Protein backbone atom coordinates (compact mmCIF):
# COMPACT_ATOMS: atom_id res chain seq x y z
CA UNK A 1 0.00 0.00 0.00
CA UNK A 2 2.71 2.66 0.76
CA UNK A 3 4.52 4.30 -2.16
CA UNK A 4 8.03 5.67 -2.45
CA UNK A 5 8.36 9.31 -1.52
CA UNK A 6 8.17 12.00 -4.19
CA UNK A 7 7.33 15.67 -4.16
CA UNK A 8 3.72 16.80 -4.49
CA UNK A 9 2.75 20.22 -5.85
CA UNK A 10 -0.60 21.87 -5.19
CA UNK A 11 -2.93 23.09 -7.94
CA UNK A 12 -1.56 26.61 -8.39
CA UNK A 13 2.07 25.55 -7.97
CA UNK A 14 2.75 27.61 -4.85
CA UNK A 15 3.24 24.72 -2.39
CA UNK A 16 5.56 21.72 -2.76
CA UNK A 17 5.70 19.03 -0.10
CA UNK A 18 7.85 15.88 0.14
CA UNK A 19 6.49 13.27 2.56
CA UNK A 20 8.40 10.19 3.66
CA UNK A 21 5.41 8.05 2.74
CA UNK A 22 2.53 8.43 0.31
CA UNK A 23 -0.29 5.94 0.66
CA UNK A 24 -3.60 5.34 -1.11
CA UNK A 25 -5.98 3.26 1.02
CA UNK A 26 -8.93 1.55 -0.64
CA UNK A 27 -10.83 0.54 2.48
CA UNK A 28 -11.58 1.84 5.94
CA UNK A 29 -9.62 -1.05 7.40
CA UNK A 30 -6.53 0.12 5.52
CA UNK A 31 -7.13 3.66 6.73
CA UNK A 32 -7.24 2.41 10.32
CA UNK A 33 -3.99 0.50 9.78
CA UNK A 34 -2.28 3.70 8.61
CA UNK A 35 -3.31 5.64 11.69
CA UNK A 36 -2.37 2.82 14.06
CA UNK A 37 1.09 2.02 12.66
CA UNK A 38 3.22 4.96 13.78
CA UNK A 39 6.46 3.35 12.61
CA UNK A 40 5.44 2.52 9.05
CA UNK A 41 3.40 5.71 8.65
CA UNK A 42 5.25 8.48 10.51
CA UNK A 43 3.71 11.72 11.69
CA UNK A 44 2.51 14.15 10.68
CA UNK A 45 -0.29 12.31 8.91
CA UNK A 46 -2.33 14.45 6.53
CA UNK A 47 -5.20 13.45 4.26
CA UNK A 48 -5.11 14.98 0.77
CA UNK A 49 -7.94 15.37 -1.72
CA UNK A 50 -7.47 17.26 -4.99
CA UNK A 51 -4.75 19.47 -3.41
CA UNK A 52 -6.41 22.76 -4.34
CA UNK A 53 -5.69 24.34 -0.95
CA UNK A 54 -3.73 27.58 -1.08
CA UNK A 55 -2.05 27.05 2.28
CA UNK A 56 0.15 24.10 3.40
CA UNK A 57 -2.74 22.61 5.38
CA UNK A 58 -2.29 19.22 3.64
CA UNK A 59 1.52 19.31 3.52
CA UNK A 60 3.55 16.73 5.43
CA UNK A 61 7.13 15.59 5.94
CA UNK A 62 5.70 12.33 7.31
CA UNK A 63 2.71 10.61 5.71
CA UNK A 64 0.25 11.85 3.09
CA UNK A 65 -2.92 9.86 2.54
CA UNK A 66 -4.24 10.06 -1.02
CA UNK A 67 -8.02 9.84 -0.57
CA UNK A 68 -8.80 9.09 -4.23
CA UNK A 69 -9.04 5.37 -3.45
CA UNK A 70 -12.13 6.02 -1.32
CA UNK A 71 -14.70 7.63 -3.61
CA UNK A 72 -17.71 5.32 -3.79
CA UNK A 73 -21.27 6.56 -3.50
CA UNK A 74 -22.87 4.67 -0.63
CA UNK A 75 -26.47 5.81 -1.13
CA UNK A 76 -28.61 8.47 -2.77
CA UNK A 77 -31.72 8.60 -0.59
CA UNK A 78 -34.52 10.30 -2.54
CA UNK A 79 -36.87 10.09 0.43
CA UNK A 80 -34.58 11.65 3.02
CA UNK A 81 -32.97 13.81 0.27
CA UNK A 82 -29.42 12.96 1.22
CA UNK A 83 -26.27 11.72 -0.50
CA UNK A 84 -23.91 9.45 1.43
CA UNK A 85 -20.50 8.86 -0.11
CA UNK A 86 -16.87 8.17 0.69
CA UNK A 87 -14.70 11.18 1.40
CA UNK A 88 -12.47 11.02 -1.68
CA UNK A 89 -15.33 11.64 -4.12
CA UNK A 90 -15.14 15.06 -5.75
CA UNK A 91 -18.05 17.50 -5.85
CA UNK A 92 -18.12 17.46 -9.66
CA UNK A 93 -18.24 13.63 -9.70
CA UNK A 94 -21.03 13.47 -7.15
CA UNK A 95 -22.97 16.18 -8.98
CA UNK A 96 -22.95 14.14 -12.19
CA UNK A 97 -24.54 11.19 -10.41
CA UNK A 98 -27.11 13.38 -8.69
CA UNK A 99 -28.05 14.99 -11.98
CA UNK A 100 -28.95 11.62 -13.46
CA UNK A 101 -31.74 11.61 -10.90
CA UNK A 102 -32.55 15.31 -11.42
CA UNK A 103 -31.04 16.17 -8.04
CA UNK A 104 -28.35 18.60 -6.88
CA UNK A 105 -26.39 19.76 -3.85
CA UNK A 106 -27.77 22.71 -1.90
CA UNK A 107 -24.48 24.48 -2.63
CA UNK A 108 -22.83 23.95 -6.02
CA UNK A 109 -19.48 25.60 -5.48
CA UNK A 110 -17.26 26.75 -8.32
CA UNK A 111 -14.22 24.54 -7.56
CA UNK A 112 -15.73 21.18 -8.44
CA UNK A 113 -12.61 19.19 -7.58
CA UNK A 114 -13.10 19.75 -3.88
CA UNK A 115 -13.53 16.35 -2.24
CA UNK A 116 -16.53 15.64 -0.02
CA UNK A 117 -14.22 14.93 2.91
CA UNK A 118 -12.57 18.34 2.64
CA UNK A 119 -15.96 19.98 2.19
CA UNK A 120 -17.12 18.36 5.43
CA UNK A 121 -14.23 19.35 7.70
CA UNK A 122 -12.89 22.58 6.15
CA UNK A 123 -14.43 25.99 5.48
CA UNK A 124 -15.74 26.78 1.99
CA UNK A 125 -17.75 29.52 0.33
CA UNK A 126 -20.53 29.88 -2.23
CA UNK A 127 -22.59 33.01 -2.65
CA UNK A 128 -24.65 32.13 -5.71
CA UNK A 129 -26.40 29.18 -4.07
CA UNK A 130 -26.14 30.53 -0.53
CA UNK A 131 -29.77 31.56 -0.26
CA UNK A 132 -29.86 30.19 3.28
CA UNK A 133 -26.25 29.28 4.15
CA UNK A 134 -23.06 29.61 2.12
CA UNK A 135 -20.70 27.02 3.64
CA UNK A 136 -20.82 23.42 2.43
CA UNK A 137 -20.22 21.78 5.79
CA UNK A 138 -23.39 23.43 7.10
CA UNK A 139 -25.28 20.90 4.97
CA UNK A 140 -23.38 17.84 6.22
CA UNK A 141 -25.69 15.76 8.40
CA UNK A 142 -23.29 12.94 9.24
CA UNK A 143 -19.50 12.58 9.30
CA UNK A 144 -17.55 9.39 9.94
CA UNK A 145 -13.80 9.44 10.55
CA UNK A 146 -10.84 7.42 11.76
CA UNK A 147 -9.28 8.99 14.84
CA UNK A 148 -5.52 9.63 15.17
CA UNK A 149 -5.25 6.37 17.16
CA UNK A 150 -7.19 4.37 14.55
CA UNK A 151 -10.63 4.09 16.15
CA UNK A 152 -13.86 4.70 14.23
CA UNK A 153 -15.76 7.85 15.17
CA UNK A 154 -19.04 9.40 14.05
CA UNK A 155 -21.04 12.59 14.54
CA UNK A 156 -24.55 13.29 13.29
CA UNK A 157 -27.82 14.82 14.42
CA UNK A 158 -28.65 11.53 16.14
CA UNK A 159 -25.21 10.44 17.34
CA UNK A 160 -22.70 12.68 19.14
CA UNK A 161 -24.33 15.86 17.76
CA UNK A 162 -22.14 18.00 20.03
CA UNK A 163 -19.13 16.91 17.94
CA UNK A 164 -20.55 18.11 14.62
CA UNK A 165 -19.46 21.78 14.99
CA UNK A 166 -16.00 20.55 16.05
CA UNK A 167 -15.38 18.04 13.27
CA UNK A 168 -16.72 20.50 10.69
CA UNK A 169 -13.96 22.87 11.83
CA UNK A 170 -11.20 20.28 12.23
CA UNK A 171 -9.26 20.62 8.94
CA UNK A 172 -8.24 16.98 9.30
CA UNK A 173 -6.65 17.54 12.71
CA UNK A 174 -9.03 15.17 14.53
CA UNK A 175 -8.39 12.26 12.18
CA UNK A 176 -9.27 11.28 8.63
CA UNK A 177 -12.85 11.66 7.40
CA UNK A 178 -13.89 8.62 5.35
CA UNK A 179 -17.67 8.96 4.85
CA UNK A 180 -20.09 11.90 4.78
CA UNK A 181 -23.77 12.57 4.25
CA UNK A 182 -24.93 15.78 2.57
CA UNK A 183 -28.38 17.24 2.14
CA UNK A 184 -29.57 17.39 -1.48
CA UNK A 185 -32.63 18.74 -3.32
CA UNK A 186 -34.40 18.59 -6.71
CA UNK A 187 -32.57 20.15 -9.66
CA UNK A 188 -33.39 23.85 -9.97
CA UNK A 189 -33.19 26.59 -12.58
CA UNK A 190 -31.75 29.92 -11.47
CA UNK A 191 -31.30 33.27 -13.17
CA UNK A 192 -28.23 35.49 -13.04
CA UNK A 193 -28.47 39.23 -13.65
CA UNK A 194 -25.67 41.80 -13.73
CA UNK A 195 -25.56 45.44 -12.64
CA UNK A 196 -22.49 47.65 -13.11
CA UNK A 197 -21.58 50.44 -10.68
CA UNK A 198 -18.64 52.76 -10.23
CA UNK A 199 -16.77 51.85 -7.05
CA UNK A 200 -16.55 55.47 -5.92
CA UNK A 201 -20.34 55.88 -6.40
CA UNK A 202 -21.25 52.71 -4.50
CA UNK A 203 -23.35 53.21 -1.35
CA UNK A 204 -24.54 51.07 1.54
CA UNK A 205 -28.08 51.62 0.29
CA UNK A 206 -27.26 50.06 -3.11
CA UNK A 207 -25.86 46.95 -1.41
CA UNK A 208 -28.76 46.73 1.05
CA UNK A 209 -31.32 46.94 -1.75
CA UNK A 210 -29.49 44.32 -3.80
CA UNK A 211 -29.55 41.94 -0.83
CA UNK A 212 -33.19 42.64 0.00
CA UNK A 213 -34.53 42.29 -3.55
CA UNK A 214 -32.66 39.13 -4.62
CA UNK A 215 -32.14 35.64 -3.28
CA UNK A 216 -28.41 36.25 -3.02
CA UNK A 217 -25.47 37.79 -4.86
CA UNK A 218 -21.74 37.95 -5.54
CA UNK A 219 -19.68 40.94 -6.73
CA UNK A 220 -16.73 41.42 -9.07
CA UNK A 221 -14.52 44.51 -9.06
CA UNK A 222 -12.55 45.33 -12.21
CA UNK A 223 -10.41 48.47 -11.91
CA UNK A 224 -12.84 51.17 -10.74
CA UNK A 225 -16.03 49.32 -11.76
CA UNK A 226 -17.97 46.87 -9.64
CA UNK A 227 -20.44 44.28 -10.98
CA UNK A 228 -23.24 42.97 -8.77
CA UNK A 229 -24.23 39.50 -9.97
CA UNK A 230 -27.62 38.53 -8.52
CA UNK A 231 -29.29 35.15 -8.38
CA UNK A 232 -33.03 34.39 -8.34
CA UNK A 233 -35.28 31.42 -9.07
CA UNK A 234 -36.42 30.81 -12.66
CA UNK A 235 -38.79 28.43 -14.40
CA UNK A 236 -37.16 27.90 -17.79
CA UNK A 237 -33.70 27.93 -19.33
CA UNK A 238 -32.77 31.05 -21.31
CA UNK A 239 -29.39 31.77 -22.89
CA UNK A 240 -28.09 28.80 -20.92
CA UNK A 241 -25.14 28.47 -23.32
CA UNK A 242 -23.66 31.40 -21.44
CA UNK A 243 -23.13 29.03 -18.55
CA UNK A 244 -20.62 27.15 -20.71
CA UNK A 245 -18.96 30.46 -21.61
CA UNK A 246 -18.74 31.29 -17.91
CA UNK A 247 -17.01 28.00 -17.14
CA UNK A 248 -14.62 28.48 -20.06
CA UNK A 249 -13.75 31.91 -18.71
CA UNK A 250 -12.85 30.56 -15.28
CA UNK A 251 -11.31 27.30 -16.47
CA UNK A 252 -9.08 28.81 -19.15
CA UNK A 253 -9.57 32.19 -20.76
CA UNK A 254 -9.27 34.69 -17.88
CA UNK A 255 -6.16 33.26 -16.30
CA UNK A 256 -4.51 32.32 -19.61
CA UNK A 257 -4.84 35.82 -21.06
CA UNK A 258 -3.92 37.58 -17.82
CA UNK A 259 -0.86 35.43 -17.30
CA UNK A 260 0.15 35.66 -20.95
CA UNK A 261 0.20 39.46 -20.88
CA UNK A 262 2.49 39.39 -17.84
CA UNK A 263 4.81 36.83 -19.40
CA UNK A 264 5.24 38.49 -22.77
CA UNK A 265 4.70 42.23 -22.28
CA UNK A 266 6.04 44.85 -19.89
CA UNK A 267 5.88 48.54 -19.04
CA UNK A 268 3.35 50.89 -20.61
CA UNK A 269 2.47 48.46 -23.38
CA UNK A 270 1.37 45.80 -20.90
CA UNK A 271 -0.53 48.33 -18.82
CA UNK A 272 -2.44 49.58 -21.87
CA UNK A 273 -3.35 46.04 -22.91
CA UNK A 274 -4.53 45.18 -19.40
CA UNK A 275 -6.63 48.35 -19.22
CA UNK A 276 -8.15 47.52 -22.59
CA UNK A 277 -8.91 43.99 -21.44
CA UNK A 278 -10.66 45.37 -18.35
CA UNK A 279 -12.78 47.64 -20.56
CA UNK A 280 -13.78 44.65 -22.70
CA UNK A 281 -14.74 42.64 -19.63
CA UNK A 282 -16.89 45.43 -18.21
CA UNK A 283 -18.45 45.87 -21.66
CA UNK A 284 -19.38 42.18 -21.65
CA UNK A 285 -21.08 42.56 -18.27
CA UNK A 286 -23.01 45.59 -19.57
CA UNK A 287 -24.21 43.49 -22.50
CA UNK A 288 -25.32 40.76 -20.12
CA UNK A 289 -27.17 43.35 -18.07
CA UNK A 290 -28.89 44.81 -21.13
CA UNK A 291 -29.80 41.35 -22.40
CA UNK A 292 -31.51 40.31 -19.19
CA UNK A 293 -28.83 37.94 -17.93
CA UNK A 294 -29.17 34.19 -18.36
CA UNK A 295 -30.40 31.06 -16.62
CA UNK A 296 -28.83 27.70 -15.86
CA UNK A 297 -29.03 24.70 -13.59
CA UNK A 298 -26.88 25.39 -10.49
CA UNK A 299 -24.53 22.40 -11.05
CA UNK A 300 -23.55 24.04 -14.35
CA UNK A 301 -21.68 26.77 -12.51
CA UNK A 302 -19.33 24.19 -11.00
CA UNK A 303 -15.99 23.99 -12.83
CA UNK A 304 -13.87 20.87 -13.32
CA UNK A 305 -10.26 22.08 -13.09
CA UNK A 306 -8.70 18.60 -13.29
CA UNK A 307 -7.41 19.09 -16.86
CA UNK A 308 -6.66 22.82 -16.73
CA UNK A 309 -3.22 23.56 -18.14
CA UNK A 310 -0.76 25.23 -15.79
CA UNK A 311 -0.71 28.28 -18.07
CA UNK A 312 -4.42 28.79 -17.35
CA UNK A 313 -4.44 28.34 -13.57
CA UNK A 314 -5.11 31.11 -11.09
CA UNK A 315 -4.79 31.61 -7.35
CA UNK A 316 -6.62 33.74 -4.81
CA UNK A 317 -7.01 34.60 -1.18
CA UNK A 318 -10.10 35.04 1.00
CA UNK A 319 -10.80 37.35 3.92
CA UNK A 320 -14.28 37.90 5.36
CA UNK A 321 -15.53 41.23 6.74
CA UNK A 322 -18.80 42.36 8.36
CA UNK A 323 -21.41 43.09 5.69
CA UNK A 324 -22.06 46.59 7.03
CA UNK A 325 -18.43 47.57 6.38
CA UNK A 326 -18.28 46.34 2.79
CA UNK A 327 -18.59 49.59 0.85
CA UNK A 328 -15.91 51.34 2.89
CA UNK A 329 -13.68 48.28 2.78
CA UNK A 330 -14.03 47.95 -0.99
CA UNK A 331 -13.36 51.61 -1.66
CA UNK A 332 -10.39 51.57 0.72
CA UNK A 333 -9.06 48.39 -0.89
CA UNK A 334 -9.16 49.88 -4.38
CA UNK A 335 -7.19 52.89 -3.15
CA UNK A 336 -4.75 50.65 -1.28
CA UNK A 337 -4.26 48.38 -4.33
CA UNK A 338 -3.64 51.41 -6.58
CA UNK A 339 -1.06 52.75 -4.12
CA UNK A 340 0.57 49.31 -3.89
CA UNK A 341 0.85 49.22 -7.69
CA UNK A 342 2.45 52.65 -7.77
CA UNK A 343 4.98 51.63 -5.14
CA UNK A 344 5.73 48.03 -6.12
CA UNK A 345 4.64 47.70 -9.75
CA UNK A 346 2.28 44.81 -9.02
CA UNK A 347 -1.49 44.51 -9.42
CA UNK A 348 -3.79 41.53 -9.81
CA UNK A 349 -4.66 40.52 -13.37
CA UNK A 350 -8.11 39.09 -12.58
CA UNK A 351 -11.21 40.58 -10.92
CA UNK A 352 -11.59 41.03 -7.17
CA UNK A 353 -14.32 38.71 -5.88
CA UNK A 354 -16.69 39.60 -3.04
CA UNK A 355 -18.97 36.89 -1.63
CA UNK A 356 -22.08 37.63 0.40
CA UNK A 357 -22.52 34.85 3.00
CA UNK A 358 -25.20 34.62 5.70
CA UNK A 359 -24.61 34.24 9.43
CA UNK A 360 -23.99 30.60 10.27
CA UNK A 361 -22.85 28.76 13.41
CA UNK A 362 -22.83 25.20 12.04
CA UNK A 363 -19.04 25.03 12.31
CA UNK A 364 -17.03 26.21 15.30
CA UNK A 365 -14.75 28.06 12.87
CA UNK A 366 -17.50 29.54 10.75
CA UNK A 367 -16.33 32.91 9.43
CA UNK A 368 -19.93 34.13 9.66
CA UNK A 369 -20.29 33.22 13.35
CA UNK A 370 -21.01 36.81 14.36
CA UNK A 371 -23.11 37.88 11.37
CA UNK A 372 -23.41 38.21 7.59
CA UNK A 373 -20.17 38.92 5.74
CA UNK A 374 -18.97 40.14 2.38
CA UNK A 375 -15.48 39.02 1.49
CA UNK A 376 -12.61 40.57 -0.40
CA UNK A 377 -10.90 37.98 -2.61
CA UNK A 378 -7.97 39.20 -4.73
CA UNK A 379 -7.55 36.77 -7.67
CA UNK A 380 -4.41 36.49 -9.78
CA UNK A 381 -2.84 34.22 -12.40
CA UNK A 382 0.89 34.46 -11.60
CA UNK A 383 3.41 33.49 -14.24
CA UNK A 384 6.88 32.21 -13.46
CA UNK A 385 8.20 35.78 -13.27
CA UNK A 386 5.63 36.87 -10.70
CA UNK A 387 5.68 34.20 -8.01
CA UNK A 388 7.55 36.36 -5.51
CA UNK A 389 5.63 39.54 -6.39
CA UNK A 390 2.33 37.69 -5.84
CA UNK A 391 3.56 36.30 -2.52
CA UNK A 392 4.67 39.77 -1.37
CA UNK A 393 1.28 41.20 -2.34
CA UNK A 394 -0.56 38.48 -0.40
CA UNK A 395 1.49 39.16 2.74
CA UNK A 396 0.84 42.90 2.48
CA UNK A 397 -2.88 42.29 1.89
CA UNK A 398 -3.02 40.00 4.92
CA UNK A 399 -1.82 42.82 7.15
CA UNK A 400 -4.23 45.29 5.54
CA UNK A 401 -7.13 42.87 6.09
CA UNK A 402 -6.01 41.95 9.61
CA UNK A 403 -5.92 45.60 10.67
CA UNK A 404 -9.56 45.93 9.56
CA UNK A 405 -10.79 42.95 11.56
CA UNK A 406 -10.86 40.53 8.63
CA UNK A 407 -11.31 36.78 9.05
CA UNK A 408 -9.04 34.43 7.06
CA UNK A 409 -9.59 30.79 6.13
CA UNK A 410 -6.95 28.25 7.07
CA UNK A 411 -7.09 26.60 3.63
CA UNK A 412 -7.73 29.65 1.42
CA UNK A 413 -5.70 32.53 2.89
CA UNK A 414 -2.02 32.08 1.96
CA UNK A 415 0.61 33.19 4.50
CA UNK A 416 -1.93 33.40 7.31
CA UNK A 417 -0.22 33.88 10.68
CA UNK A 418 -1.06 32.90 14.25
CA UNK A 419 -1.86 36.50 15.17
CA UNK A 420 -4.43 36.63 12.33
CA UNK A 421 -6.11 33.41 13.47
CA UNK A 422 -6.27 34.37 17.14
CA UNK A 423 -7.69 37.80 16.34
CA UNK A 424 -10.29 36.34 13.98
CA UNK A 425 -11.48 33.30 15.95
CA UNK A 426 -10.53 34.10 19.56
CA UNK A 427 -11.96 31.71 22.11
CA UNK A 428 -13.33 29.43 19.40
CA UNK A 429 -9.79 28.72 18.22
CA UNK A 430 -8.79 27.90 21.80
CA UNK A 431 -11.86 25.67 22.20
CA UNK A 432 -11.00 23.71 19.08
CA UNK A 433 -7.36 23.40 20.17
CA UNK A 434 -8.42 22.08 23.58
CA UNK A 435 -10.58 19.40 21.93
CA UNK A 436 -7.74 18.42 19.60
CA UNK A 437 -5.43 17.93 22.59
CA UNK A 438 -7.91 15.33 23.85
CA UNK A 439 -8.47 13.46 20.58
CA UNK A 440 -4.85 13.72 19.38
CA UNK A 441 -2.60 14.03 22.46
CA UNK A 442 0.54 13.04 20.51
CA UNK A 443 -0.21 15.59 17.75
CA UNK A 444 -0.07 12.85 15.11
CA UNK A 445 -2.12 14.93 12.65
CA UNK A 446 -0.38 18.27 13.28
CA UNK A 447 1.96 19.40 10.50
CA UNK A 448 4.32 22.37 10.61
CA UNK A 449 1.66 24.75 9.26
CA UNK A 450 -0.89 23.98 11.98
CA UNK A 451 1.83 23.63 14.60
CA UNK A 452 2.64 27.32 14.09
CA UNK A 453 -1.02 28.34 14.32
CA UNK A 454 -2.29 26.28 17.25
CA UNK A 455 -2.04 27.66 20.82
Order of alpha helices (4+ residues) and beta strands (2+ residues): beta-beta-beta-beta-alpha-beta-beta-beta-beta-alpha-beta-alpha-beta-beta-alpha-beta-beta-alpha-beta-beta-alpha-alpha-alpha-beta-beta-beta-alpha-beta-beta-beta-alpha-beta-alpha-alpha-alpha
